[in-house]
Amino acid sequence: MDRRLPALGQVRVSEYQYYEFLALEKPLTDEQRAELRQLSSRAEITATRFVNEYSYGDFRGSPEKLMERYFDGFLYPANWGTRRLMFRFPRALLDAEVARQYCHTDAASVIETGDHVIISVYLDRDPDDYWVEADDRLGPMVQARSDLAVGDLRLLYLGWLLGAQWAGQDEEDAIADTEPPVPAGLGDLSAPLRAIADFLEIDKDLMTVAAETSPPLENPRTMDWPNGLPRFPRRRRTRC
């Protein structure tokens, strides 16, 4: 069965959508909060958080543009099956070429702006049979962003696994040919990484196989990487 993801922005009938954004590097100014209020009269907006839920209608803003301008984290589930997660990093903390070794599919991709690199993971699977409100699901995940910023590559590898899991038949060989370095610690995921893997429904068998070749995790804060993440040699990629 071809499990390729539908294009982002595909039109669907709204039932329940949840948008959560977090500002982690610096708080929003009063002016920025006023700008965001123009997008929604009902949203919860604080100096560090923007949250809104929809049982009908759609959000007027663009998550990508809001991430570029205001926020460092974004989580979105809808009860028809779509889920999305994004984290933003200053360029000094994340090398875009390193990120693309792991995130170069429809399911996991890299967005570059003038000052930042954004990791985006996305899936569209079967609708939920029941719905539990998603309030504050992003908060328990954000430590994974901090860990990646100091060299823990497991978040990126989860993105690669998601792409491999959802690859269509014509994509499988290309993705297999571009498998990135396996990071340490896949057999011992932190609580934030487990929350992300559960949210994205990454196949446990895939994670188990990957963990077989993953060495134990060193403390990334003790590693000597003065310029952010290590710069692995670029690999030739085959794209369908």
C-alpha atoms as an extended CHARMM CRD file, in Angstrom:
* protein
*
       240  EXT
         1         1  MET       CA              0.0000000000        0.0000000000        0.0000000000  PROA      1               0.0000000000
         2         2  ASP       CA              1.2900000000        3.4210000000       -0.9420000000  PROA      2               0.0000000000
         3         3  ARG       CA              1.4920000000        5.3690000000        2.3520000000  PROA      3               0.0000000000
         4         4  ARG       CA              2.8060000000        8.6400000000        0.9630000000  PROA      4               0.0000000000
         5         5  LEU       CA              1.5950000000       11.6650000000        2.8440000000  PROA      5               0.0000000000
         6         6  PRO       CA             -0.9370000000       14.0100000000        1.2640000000  PROA      6               0.0000000000
         7         7  ALA       CA              0.2470000000       17.5070000000        0.4720000000  PROA      7               0.0000000000
         8         8  LEU       CA              0.2960000000       20.0130000000        3.3040000000  PROA      8               0.0000000000
         9         9  GLY       CA             -2.7300000000       22.2460000000        3.2030000000  PROA      9               0.0000000000
        10        10  GLN       CA             -5.0330000000       19.5490000000        1.7910000000  PROA      10              0.0000000000
        11        11  VAL       CA             -8.6260000000       20.6560000000        2.3540000000  PROA      11              0.0000000000
        12        12  ARG       CA            -10.5790000000       18.6540000000        4.9400000000  PROA      12              0.0000000000
        13        13  VAL       CA            -13.7300000000       19.2260000000        6.9440000000  PROA      13              0.0000000000
        14        14  SER       CA            -12.7740000000       20.6110000000       10.3410000000  PROA      14              0.0000000000
        15        15  GLU       CA            -13.8270000000       18.7440000000       13.4890000000  PROA      15              0.0000000000
        16        16  TYR       CA            -11.1430000000       19.4250000000       16.0720000000  PROA      16              0.0000000000
        17        17  GLN       CA             -7.8080000000       21.2010000000       15.6980000000  PROA      17              0.0000000000
        18        18  TYR       CA             -5.3180000000       22.2590000000       18.3470000000  PROA      18              0.0000000000
        19        19  TYR       CA             -2.5310000000       24.8280000000       17.8270000000  PROA      19              0.0000000000
        20        20  GLU       CA              0.1640000000       25.3550000000       20.4230000000  PROA      20              0.0000000000
        21        21  PHE       CA              3.1940000000       27.6230000000       19.9770000000  PROA      21              0.0000000000
        22        22  LEU       CA              5.9430000000       28.3000000000       22.5260000000  PROA      22              0.0000000000
        23        23  ALA       CA              8.4950000000       31.1320000000       22.6670000000  PROA      23              0.0000000000
        24        24  LEU       CA             11.5220000000       29.5950000000       24.3800000000  PROA      24              0.0000000000
        25        25  GLU       CA             14.4730000000       31.8420000000       23.5420000000  PROA      25              0.0000000000
        26        26  LYS       CA             12.8920000000       35.1470000000       24.5080000000  PROA      26              0.0000000000
        27        27  PRO       CA              9.4200000000       36.3180000000       25.5410000000  PROA      27              0.0000000000
        28        28  LEU       CA              7.0150000000       37.9870000000       23.1680000000  PROA      28              0.0000000000
        29        29  THR       CA              6.8110000000       41.7600000000       23.3450000000  PROA      29              0.0000000000
        30        30  ASP       CA              3.5260000000       43.5770000000       23.8860000000  PROA      30              0.0000000000
        31        31  GLU       CA              3.6180000000       44.5850000000       20.2160000000  PROA      31              0.0000000000
        32        32  GLN       CA              4.0720000000       40.9960000000       19.0930000000  PROA      32              0.0000000000
        33        33  ARG       CA              1.2360000000       39.8270000000       21.3030000000  PROA      33              0.0000000000
        34        34  ALA       CA             -0.9920000000       42.4970000000       19.7850000000  PROA      34              0.0000000000
        35        35  GLU       CA             -0.0420000000       41.2920000000       16.2960000000  PROA      35              0.0000000000
        36        36  LEU       CA             -0.9170000000       37.7300000000       17.2330000000  PROA      36              0.0000000000
        37        37  ARG       CA             -4.2360000000       38.8310000000       18.7110000000  PROA      37              0.0000000000
        38        38  GLN       CA             -5.2190000000       40.0140000000       15.2330000000  PROA      38              0.0000000000
        39        39  LEU       CA             -5.1110000000       36.3710000000       14.1220000000  PROA      39              0.0000000000
        40        40  SER       CA             -7.4830000000       35.1190000000       16.8050000000  PROA      40              0.0000000000
        41        41  SER       CA             -9.8140000000       36.7530000000       19.2820000000  PROA      41              0.0000000000
        42        42  ARG       CA            -10.1650000000       33.5160000000       21.3020000000  PROA      42              0.0000000000
        43        43  ALA       CA             -6.5700000000       32.3420000000       21.6110000000  PROA      43              0.0000000000
        44        44  GLU       CA             -4.7220000000       32.1510000000       24.9190000000  PROA      44              0.0000000000
        45        45  ILE       CA             -1.7630000000       34.4710000000       24.3840000000  PROA      45              0.0000000000
        46        46  THR       CA              0.9360000000       35.0800000000       26.9860000000  PROA      46              0.0000000000
        47        47  ALA       CA              4.5420000000       36.2260000000       26.7860000000  PROA      47              0.0000000000
        48        48  THR       CA              5.6460000000       32.6690000000       26.0410000000  PROA      48              0.0000000000
        49        49  ARG       CA              2.6370000000       30.7930000000       24.6610000000  PROA      49              0.0000000000
        50        50  PHE       CA             -0.0710000000       30.9290000000       21.9920000000  PROA      50              0.0000000000
        51        51  VAL       CA             -2.8160000000       28.2770000000       22.1510000000  PROA      51              0.0000000000
        52        52  ASN       CA             -6.0650000000       27.9290000000       20.2720000000  PROA      52              0.0000000000
        53        53  GLU       CA             -8.5660000000       25.1400000000       19.6250000000  PROA      53              0.0000000000
        54        54  TYR       CA            -11.0770000000       24.8590000000       16.7970000000  PROA      54              0.0000000000
        55        55  SER       CA            -14.1650000000       22.6880000000       16.6070000000  PROA      55              0.0000000000
        56        56  TYR       CA            -15.1690000000       24.4410000000       13.3960000000  PROA      56              0.0000000000
        57        57  GLY       CA            -13.4260000000       26.8350000000       11.0560000000  PROA      57              0.0000000000
        58        58  ASP       CA             -9.6660000000       27.1820000000       10.6150000000  PROA      58              0.0000000000
        59        59  PHE       CA             -6.7890000000       29.2090000000       11.9940000000  PROA      59              0.0000000000
        60        60  ARG       CA             -6.0780000000       32.3060000000        9.9140000000  PROA      60              0.0000000000
        61        61  GLY       CA             -2.3380000000       32.2850000000       10.5200000000  PROA      61              0.0000000000
        62        62  SER       CA              0.4470000000       30.3210000000        8.8540000000  PROA      62              0.0000000000
        63        63  PRO       CA              2.3320000000       28.0880000000       11.3290000000  PROA      63              0.0000000000
        64        64  GLU       CA              5.4930000000       28.3750000000        9.2280000000  PROA      64              0.0000000000
        65        65  LYS       CA              5.3870000000       32.1710000000        9.2440000000  PROA      65              0.0000000000
        66        66  LEU       CA              4.6410000000       32.3140000000       12.9590000000  PROA      66              0.0000000000
        67        67  MET       CA              7.6060000000       30.0320000000       13.6130000000  PROA      67              0.0000000000
        68        68  GLU       CA              9.8370000000       32.1930000000       11.4500000000  PROA      68              0.0000000000
        69        69  ARG       CA              8.8810000000       35.3620000000       13.2960000000  PROA      69              0.0000000000
        70        70  TYR       CA              7.8430000000       34.5630000000       16.8720000000  PROA      70              0.0000000000
        71        71  PHE       CA              8.1640000000       31.0230000000       18.1690000000  PROA      71              0.0000000000
        72        72  ASP       CA             10.6010000000       28.1780000000       18.8510000000  PROA      72              0.0000000000
        73        73  GLY       CA              8.1590000000       25.2670000000       19.1730000000  PROA      73              0.0000000000
        74        74  PHE       CA              4.8720000000       24.2490000000       17.5550000000  PROA      74              0.0000000000
        75        75  LEU       CA              2.5130000000       21.2890000000       17.9920000000  PROA      75              0.0000000000
        76        76  TYR       CA             -0.6120000000       20.5490000000       15.9720000000  PROA      76              0.0000000000
        77        77  PRO       CA             -2.9530000000       17.5500000000       16.0890000000  PROA      77              0.0000000000
        78        78  ALA       CA             -6.3350000000       17.2420000000       14.3920000000  PROA      78              0.0000000000
        79        79  ASN       CA             -8.7680000000       14.4490000000       15.0390000000  PROA      79              0.0000000000
        80        80  TRP       CA             -8.9020000000       13.4610000000       11.3600000000  PROA      80              0.0000000000
        81        81  GLY       CA             -5.3430000000       12.1550000000       11.7770000000  PROA      81              0.0000000000
        82        82  THR       CA             -2.9710000000       14.9950000000       10.9190000000  PROA      82              0.0000000000
        83        83  ARG       CA             -0.1300000000       15.7040000000       13.3670000000  PROA      83              0.0000000000
        84        84  ARG       CA              2.7240000000       18.1850000000       13.0960000000  PROA      84              0.0000000000
        85        85  LEU       CA              5.6380000000       19.2490000000       15.2660000000  PROA      85              0.0000000000
        86        86  MET       CA              8.2160000000       21.9860000000       14.6250000000  PROA      86              0.0000000000
        87        87  PHE       CA             11.2550000000       23.2680000000       16.5050000000  PROA      87              0.0000000000
        88        88  ARG       CA             13.2600000000       26.3760000000       15.6190000000  PROA      88              0.0000000000
        89        89  PHE       CA             16.9930000000       26.8050000000       16.2690000000  PROA      89              0.0000000000
        90        90  PRO       CA             19.4110000000       29.7040000000       15.8490000000  PROA      90              0.0000000000
        91        91  ARG       CA             21.7990000000       28.9010000000       12.9940000000  PROA      91              0.0000000000
        92        92  ALA       CA             24.7130000000       28.9160000000       15.4260000000  PROA      92              0.0000000000
        93        93  LEU       CA             23.1860000000       25.9230000000       17.2210000000  PROA      93              0.0000000000
        94        94  LEU       CA             22.0640000000       23.7430000000       14.3090000000  PROA      94              0.0000000000
        95        95  ASP       CA             23.8240000000       23.1720000000       11.0040000000  PROA      95              0.0000000000
        96        96  ALA       CA             21.1780000000       22.9760000000        8.2700000000  PROA      96              0.0000000000
        97        97  GLU       CA             23.2510000000       20.4950000000        6.2520000000  PROA      97              0.0000000000
        98        98  VAL       CA             23.5020000000       18.1610000000        9.2410000000  PROA      98              0.0000000000
        99        99  ALA       CA             19.7430000000       18.4370000000        9.7710000000  PROA      99              0.0000000000
       100       100  ARG       CA             19.0580000000       17.6200000000        6.1060000000  PROA      100             0.0000000000
       101       101  GLN       CA             20.9830000000       14.3800000000        6.3570000000  PROA      101             0.0000000000
       102       102  TYR       CA             18.1410000000       13.2170000000        8.6060000000  PROA      102             0.0000000000
       103       103  CYS       CA             15.1870000000       15.3270000000        7.4910000000  PROA      103             0.0000000000
       104       104  HSD       CA             14.7500000000       15.3310000000        3.7140000000  PROA      104             0.0000000000
       105       105  THR       CA             11.3400000000       13.7250000000        3.1460000000  PROA      105             0.0000000000
       106       106  ASP       CA              7.7130000000       14.8160000000        3.1060000000  PROA      106             0.0000000000
       107       107  ALA       CA              7.3940000000       13.5540000000        6.6720000000  PROA      107             0.0000000000
       108       108  ALA       CA             10.5060000000       15.2980000000        8.0210000000  PROA      108             0.0000000000
       109       109  SER       CA             12.0050000000       18.4080000000        6.4740000000  PROA      109             0.0000000000
       110       110  VAL       CA             14.1470000000       21.4830000000        7.1110000000  PROA      110             0.0000000000
       111       111  ILE       CA             13.0120000000       25.0930000000        6.7100000000  PROA      111             0.0000000000
       112       112  GLU       CA             15.7190000000       27.7700000000        6.5900000000  PROA      112             0.0000000000
       113       113  THR       CA             15.1990000000       31.4430000000        7.3880000000  PROA      113             0.0000000000
       114       114  GLY       CA             17.7120000000       34.2470000000        7.6200000000  PROA      114             0.0000000000
       115       115  ASP       CA             18.5940000000       33.5670000000       11.2570000000  PROA      115             0.0000000000
       116       116  HSD       CA             17.1060000000       30.1640000000       12.0130000000  PROA      116             0.0000000000
       117       117  VAL       CA             16.7930000000       26.5200000000       11.0270000000  PROA      117             0.0000000000
       118       118  ILE       CA             13.4040000000       24.9020000000       11.6080000000  PROA      118             0.0000000000
       119       119  ILE       CA             12.8380000000       21.1530000000       11.8690000000  PROA      119             0.0000000000
       120       120  SER       CA              9.3520000000       20.1130000000       10.7380000000  PROA      120             0.0000000000
       121       121  VAL       CA              7.8510000000       16.6330000000       11.1510000000  PROA      121             0.0000000000
       122       122  TYR       CA              4.4290000000       15.8070000000        9.7750000000  PROA      122             0.0000000000
       123       123  LEU       CA              2.1220000000       12.8470000000        9.2980000000  PROA      123             0.0000000000
       124       124  ASP       CA             -1.4290000000       12.1240000000        8.2960000000  PROA      124             0.0000000000
       125       125  ARG       CA             -2.7610000000        8.8150000000        9.5250000000  PROA      125             0.0000000000
       126       126  ASP       CA             -6.1360000000        7.2610000000       10.2840000000  PROA      126             0.0000000000
       127       127  PRO       CA             -8.6350000000        9.4370000000       12.1670000000  PROA      127             0.0000000000
       128       128  ASP       CA             -8.8840000000        9.1390000000       15.9260000000  PROA      128             0.0000000000
       129       129  ASP       CA            -11.7060000000        6.9360000000       17.1840000000  PROA      129             0.0000000000
       130       130  TYR       CA            -11.8210000000        9.0810000000       20.3010000000  PROA      130             0.0000000000
       131       131  TRP       CA            -10.2670000000       12.3940000000       21.2050000000  PROA      131             0.0000000000
       132       132  VAL       CA             -8.3780000000       13.5630000000       24.2430000000  PROA      132             0.0000000000
       133       133  GLU       CA             -7.7370000000       17.3000000000       24.3030000000  PROA      133             0.0000000000
       134       134  ALA       CA             -4.1080000000       18.0960000000       23.5770000000  PROA      134             0.0000000000
       135       135  ASP       CA             -3.5790000000       20.9500000000       26.0390000000  PROA      135             0.0000000000
       136       136  ASP       CA              0.0850000000       21.3720000000       27.0310000000  PROA      136             0.0000000000
       137       137  ARG       CA              1.3840000000       18.3890000000       25.0690000000  PROA      137             0.0000000000
       138       138  LEU       CA              4.2420000000       20.4760000000       23.6930000000  PROA      138             0.0000000000
       139       139  GLY       CA              5.7570000000       21.4480000000       27.0400000000  PROA      139             0.0000000000
       140       140  PRO       CA              6.9810000000       17.9290000000       27.9360000000  PROA      140             0.0000000000
       141       141  MET       CA              8.7110000000       17.6810000000       24.5310000000  PROA      141             0.0000000000
       142       142  VAL       CA             10.8010000000       20.8550000000       24.4880000000  PROA      142             0.0000000000
       143       143  GLN       CA             13.7880000000       19.4250000000       26.3640000000  PROA      143             0.0000000000
       144       144  ALA       CA             14.4940000000       17.3790000000       23.2260000000  PROA      144             0.0000000000
       145       145  ARG       CA             15.0640000000       20.6780000000       21.4210000000  PROA      145             0.0000000000
       146       146  SER       CA             17.5800000000       21.7810000000       24.0450000000  PROA      146             0.0000000000
       147       147  ASP       CA             19.3350000000       18.4210000000       23.8490000000  PROA      147             0.0000000000
       148       148  LEU       CA             19.6550000000       18.6530000000       20.0610000000  PROA      148             0.0000000000
       149       149  ALA       CA             21.1320000000       22.1300000000       20.4350000000  PROA      149             0.0000000000
       150       150  VAL       CA             24.0240000000       20.6310000000       22.4200000000  PROA      150             0.0000000000
       151       151  GLY       CA             24.6170000000       17.6550000000       20.1400000000  PROA      151             0.0000000000
       152       152  ASP       CA             22.0550000000       14.9300000000       20.9000000000  PROA      152             0.0000000000
       153       153  LEU       CA             21.0350000000       13.8460000000       17.3870000000  PROA      153             0.0000000000
       154       154  ARG       CA             18.2750000000       11.4510000000       18.3910000000  PROA      154             0.0000000000
       155       155  LEU       CA             15.5000000000       13.9480000000       17.6250000000  PROA      155             0.0000000000
       156       156  LEU       CA             16.7680000000       14.2240000000       14.0400000000  PROA      156             0.0000000000
       157       157  TYR       CA             16.9700000000       10.4510000000       13.7210000000  PROA      157             0.0000000000
       158       158  LEU       CA             13.3580000000       10.1090000000       14.8540000000  PROA      158             0.0000000000
       159       159  GLY       CA             12.5140000000       12.4020000000       11.9430000000  PROA      159             0.0000000000
       160       160  TRP       CA             14.4010000000       10.0980000000        9.5710000000  PROA      160             0.0000000000
       161       161  LEU       CA             12.5890000000        7.0480000000       10.9680000000  PROA      161             0.0000000000
       162       162  LEU       CA              9.2570000000        8.8010000000       10.4350000000  PROA      162             0.0000000000
       163       163  GLY       CA             10.1770000000        9.4260000000        6.7990000000  PROA      163             0.0000000000
       164       164  ALA       CA             11.2150000000        5.7970000000        6.3620000000  PROA      164             0.0000000000
       165       165  GLN       CA              8.0030000000        4.5830000000        7.9870000000  PROA      165             0.0000000000
       166       166  TRP       CA              5.7760000000        6.6060000000        5.6500000000  PROA      166             0.0000000000
       167       167  ALA       CA              7.8030000000        6.2060000000        2.4560000000  PROA      167             0.0000000000
       168       168  GLY       CA              5.9570000000        5.1500000000       -0.6690000000  PROA      168             0.0000000000
       169       169  GLN       CA              7.2340000000        2.2270000000       -2.6910000000  PROA      169             0.0000000000
       170       170  ASP       CA              9.0670000000        4.5270000000       -5.1060000000  PROA      170             0.0000000000
       171       171  GLU       CA             10.7890000000        6.3000000000       -2.1810000000  PROA      171             0.0000000000
       172       172  GLU       CA             11.9570000000        3.3760000000       -0.0680000000  PROA      172             0.0000000000
       173       173  ASP       CA             15.2240000000        2.6940000000       -1.9230000000  PROA      173             0.0000000000
       174       174  ALA       CA             16.1550000000        6.3690000000       -2.0200000000  PROA      174             0.0000000000
       175       175  ILE       CA             15.5710000000        6.7600000000        1.7170000000  PROA      175             0.0000000000
       176       176  ALA       CA             17.5160000000        3.5880000000        2.4920000000  PROA      176             0.0000000000
       177       177  ASP       CA             20.4330000000        4.8680000000        0.3900000000  PROA      177             0.0000000000
       178       178  THR       CA             20.5660000000        8.0830000000        2.3970000000  PROA      178             0.0000000000
       179       179  GLU       CA             20.4350000000        6.6190000000        5.8980000000  PROA      179             0.0000000000
       180       180  PRO       CA             22.3350000000        9.0690000000        8.1390000000  PROA      180             0.0000000000
       181       181  PRO       CA             24.7370000000        8.1940000000       10.9660000000  PROA      181             0.0000000000
       182       182  VAL       CA             22.9400000000        6.3690000000       13.7700000000  PROA      182             0.0000000000
       183       183  PRO       CA             23.2170000000        8.4810000000       16.9430000000  PROA      183             0.0000000000
       184       184  ALA       CA             23.9930000000        7.1470000000       20.3680000000  PROA      184             0.0000000000
       185       185  GLY       CA             21.2690000000        6.4010000000       22.8910000000  PROA      185             0.0000000000
       186       186  LEU       CA             18.4100000000        5.1910000000       20.6890000000  PROA      186             0.0000000000
       187       187  GLY       CA             17.8930000000        2.2810000000       23.0470000000  PROA      187             0.0000000000
       188       188  ASP       CA             17.3850000000        4.6140000000       25.9990000000  PROA      188             0.0000000000
       189       189  LEU       CA             15.1680000000        7.4860000000       24.8790000000  PROA      189             0.0000000000
       190       190  SER       CA             14.5530000000       10.3480000000       27.2710000000  PROA      190             0.0000000000
       191       191  ALA       CA             11.0060000000       11.1100000000       28.3720000000  PROA      191             0.0000000000
       192       192  PRO       CA             10.7160000000       14.0590000000       25.9160000000  PROA      192             0.0000000000
       193       193  LEU       CA             11.8870000000       11.8800000000       23.0010000000  PROA      193             0.0000000000
       194       194  ARG       CA              9.4790000000        9.1270000000       23.9980000000  PROA      194             0.0000000000
       195       195  ALA       CA              6.6720000000       11.7080000000       24.0540000000  PROA      195             0.0000000000
       196       196  ILE       CA              7.6370000000       12.8110000000       20.5400000000  PROA      196             0.0000000000
       197       197  ALA       CA              7.8740000000        9.2410000000       19.2480000000  PROA      197             0.0000000000
       198       198  ASP       CA              4.4520000000        8.4730000000       20.7310000000  PROA      198             0.0000000000
       199       199  PHE       CA              2.9020000000       11.6440000000       19.3050000000  PROA      199             0.0000000000
       200       200  LEU       CA              4.2610000000       10.7960000000       15.8340000000  PROA      200             0.0000000000
       201       201  GLU       CA              3.4010000000        7.1020000000       16.2430000000  PROA      201             0.0000000000
       202       202  ILE       CA              6.8470000000        6.0110000000       15.1020000000  PROA      202             0.0000000000
       203       203  ASP       CA              6.9060000000        2.2490000000       14.7060000000  PROA      203             0.0000000000
       204       204  LYS       CA              8.4330000000        0.5810000000       17.7610000000  PROA      204             0.0000000000
       205       205  ASP       CA              9.9440000000       -2.1970000000       15.6620000000  PROA      205             0.0000000000
       206       206  LEU       CA             11.7990000000        0.3840000000       13.5610000000  PROA      206             0.0000000000
       207       207  MET       CA             13.1700000000        1.9940000000       16.7070000000  PROA      207             0.0000000000
       208       208  THR       CA             14.2160000000       -1.3830000000       18.1030000000  PROA      208             0.0000000000
       209       209  VAL       CA             16.1500000000       -2.2870000000       14.9500000000  PROA      209             0.0000000000
       210       210  ALA       CA             17.8460000000        1.1250000000       14.8880000000  PROA      210             0.0000000000
       211       211  ALA       CA             18.7850000000        0.8250000000       18.5530000000  PROA      211             0.0000000000
       212       212  GLU       CA             20.7100000000       -2.4010000000       17.8720000000  PROA      212             0.0000000000
       213       213  THR       CA             23.5330000000       -0.4140000000       16.2260000000  PROA      213             0.0000000000
       214       214  SER       CA             23.2890000000        2.6140000000       18.5170000000  PROA      214             0.0000000000
       215       215  PRO       CA             26.0360000000        2.9450000000       21.1530000000  PROA      215             0.0000000000
       216       216  PRO       CA             25.3040000000        4.1600000000       24.6860000000  PROA      216             0.0000000000
       217       217  LEU       CA             24.7310000000        7.8840000000       24.9940000000  PROA      217             0.0000000000
       218       218  GLU       CA             27.4700000000       10.1130000000       26.3170000000  PROA      218             0.0000000000
       219       219  ASN       CA             26.5440000000       13.3250000000       28.0670000000  PROA      219             0.0000000000
       220       220  PRO       CA             26.2750000000       15.7350000000       25.0880000000  PROA      220             0.0000000000
       221       221  ARG       CA             27.0890000000       18.6940000000       27.3330000000  PROA      221             0.0000000000
       222       222  THR       CA             30.5920000000       17.3130000000       27.8620000000  PROA      222             0.0000000000
       223       223  MET       CA             31.3780000000       16.9060000000       24.1550000000  PROA      223             0.0000000000
       224       224  ASP       CA             33.7970000000       19.3220000000       22.5430000000  PROA      224             0.0000000000
       225       225  TRP       CA             31.7510000000       20.7990000000       19.6960000000  PROA      225             0.0000000000
       226       226  PRO       CA             32.5930000000       24.5170000000       19.7550000000  PROA      226             0.0000000000
       227       227  ASN       CA             30.5750000000       25.4040000000       16.6620000000  PROA      227             0.0000000000
       228       228  GLY       CA             27.3000000000       23.6910000000       17.4840000000  PROA      228             0.0000000000
       229       229  LEU       CA             26.5090000000       20.2720000000       16.0670000000  PROA      229             0.0000000000
       230       230  PRO       CA             29.2270000000       18.1720000000       14.4130000000  PROA      230             0.0000000000
       231       231  ARG       CA             29.4760000000       18.6190000000       10.6550000000  PROA      231             0.0000000000
       232       232  PHE       CA             29.2900000000       15.1940000000        9.0800000000  PROA      232             0.0000000000
       233       233  PRO       CA             30.5970000000       14.8200000000        5.4970000000  PROA      233             0.0000000000
       234       234  ARG       CA             27.9010000000       15.5100000000        2.9570000000  PROA      234             0.0000000000
       235       235  ARG       CA             26.4750000000       12.4270000000        1.2960000000  PROA      235             0.0000000000
       236       236  ARG       CA             25.2600000000       12.1020000000       -2.2340000000  PROA      236             0.0000000000
       237       237  ARG       CA             21.4960000000       11.6980000000       -2.1810000000  PROA      237             0.0000000000
       238       238  THR       CA             19.2040000000       10.1020000000       -4.6750000000  PROA      238             0.0000000000
       239       239  ARG       CA             15.7960000000       11.7000000000       -4.9180000000  PROA      239             0.0000000000
       240       240  CYS       CA             12.8120000000       10.1960000000       -6.6720000000  PROA      240             0.0000000000
